């Protein structure tokens, strides 16, 4: 039993004793003379006992309130809601029970709020994760992509869109699409999508990028609906069709020029054949010249067809490649001889500078075709009274070098790498250079992909060009010696 409870019992016992004494005095046990004294004594005793009991009850109530306050302060400091623990015999036990009931309701509400907050946190985390995944997917797309909100304001873009329209993600915040994109057709497509149209809208359009290059795009504007009334977001995707359109244009030009390249030698062959059929109009020397012209035109036609076929074979991986010891000087003489008549007709000085014998390991037919392509281009693009020089010599580090130089029109710097692309032909003013645009593409593949060499270009507009072939692994033996070793 606690000290407080013991004091409580003592006071109650004292109160009972005083009350009994008062009753004893009032009943006259002490005699008639002592009756007034006994009454006042009893009254005083009862009053004193009552006062003591009141003081005790006040102290006990104060102590109970202090305990409750301490517990409530602890709950407040720990941001937790618990129960107030006091003795049921204390005067404030009823108050404590009411407070505990109220605290229990608060705790239930806090637990419910905590549960909802955790659910909300999980939902927010899931939404953020989904948003991050969506952003990662959009940023990884190689086509320009713009995501707009319901008001037409950009909320997400990838690097390709930012590069195309010339803005950064930071600059796009808080701005409208009109502030960032100056392409009226795109703005019109977005406006149409925002009007409530359910289906994606597609259109082909041209856009000039910040570098000043015109590019063709397949634009798709897709509205995203959550409800049926208005789009929640709009996704703009631009698929770059520039390369496809350029290839389509080049192929069309290729067909036209193939037709021209075929028609020209065929027309010459037919014309001189008709002259030969009329025996009365020509002398023996004239007929010999006509035969040579027909032979040259037929060879030209054959080279043209071989260029097309060989380029296709190399790209398909079915090109036969048989490297053998080859007398490079002999092959160069043959190539120069084949082009000599065409050079004389154009009043061009075509010369060869090479050692008497220079042996390399190569496929003779393909090597001859590569050299013929370079020499033929040099003659074609060199004006009358110009010159074309073919040089060959061994250099250090096991490399044999072939130079084909001319004093022709030259090639502009911006075209010097592209001349090796299929179908590409240089432009001079508004004129496109003649030819099919396949010769140099084939020559590079023959030299680099098949022979493991290198083809380079040096050119100055209006002064001339120099194409250089570097072939690896020259053979130190002569052709006859190499073939003898192969048969042993």
C-alpha angles and dihedrals in degrees: 000000000000124000091248092055091049092052088049091055093046092052092048091050091048090049091052092048092050090047091052091048090052091052090047091053093048093052092058098246089143095050134261095285094059096047099098092046092049092051093053091042091052092047091049093047092050091047092049092048091048091049092050090048091049091050091049093048090049092051092047092048090049091050091049091050090049090053090049091048092050091051092046091050090051090052091049093049092048093043089233134124117221139148128288107240115208136140115276089226093062118106093242095049090110091050090048091052091051090048091049090051090052092045090050090056090047090050092051091050091047091049089050091048090048091051092048091046091052091049089049091048090051090048092049090048090050092048091048091048091049090047091050091049091048092049091048091051093047093047091050093055111105093213121078109266129186125184116200130191124231090278093055094253118140111249100166136019137165129231094262093056091047091051093047096051097031104240138109129231089249092053091049095061112112094002130116124238090252089061092056108030121053097187110113095198092057091049089051092050092050091048090052091050092050091054091078101271110155101201125074116258120225132190139157115235143161122240128188110220124214089268090061095251118140111227131185119226138184100223120204120186112191122186116214116214130197094164127024099245106067137359116267092206141355124223119205116196124182119196112198110236096168096106092045092050091047091050091048090052092046091049091051090050089046092055090049093049094043087056089050094045091051096043096051099059092035090053091050092048092049094046095051091042090056089050091051091052089061099070094180095065102056140058123220091263092051091050090051090052091049091051091051091049091050090048092050093048091048090050090049090051091048092051091050093052091044090053091056094044096044093048089053091047094050093049090047092049094238099105111129109234118186113169114199134160105288131188098233094191091056092050091049091050090052092050093048091047091053091053096039096090093050089048092052091049088056092043091242123149107231115188139170126216113187140124118270090258130012118171124202136168107249147120101270098208095048093043090051091049092051092051092045090053091054095044092044092052091047091053093044095052099039115094121230116290089027128120139234120198127192116197132179133179140144116260134190126289093041097293131135116208130208121187125192108189130178140176093226136127094294128217126272115245093244090055100044096092096035094056086080092060120100115265093003117136127177123247127223108195104310094337125097118217114253121254138061101278092238104099099078093039089055093044092054092049092049093049101038108026099036105027097030091233134123134252118200136174135214116182142163119194113250091007107068147261139261123204115195127199117196112193119192128220104030114196114241092203127078120255092255092050093048092050090048091054091049092056094049 
